[in-house]
Amino acid sequence: MTTDSTPHDPRPLPPVVVPTTNGSEKRKQRGVITRVLVYVVVAHLLAAYLYFLFDVAAKH
């Protein structure tokens, strides 16, 4: 009785990387850019408020 057996290869196969094409990376990048712009605008508004607050306080 003969069996056709192949030797067992103990090395695992490398993982297969499947690229996504749904545009989620562009959406994330756009979200980061939007968030940074909002933070910059809010920081400038806060700085302007503090500047005018100290400016008014200095005149009195």
Secondary structure, DSSP 8 states (H G I E B T S, - for coil): ----------S----------S-HHHHHHHHHHHHHHHHHHHHHHHHHHHHHHHHHHHH-
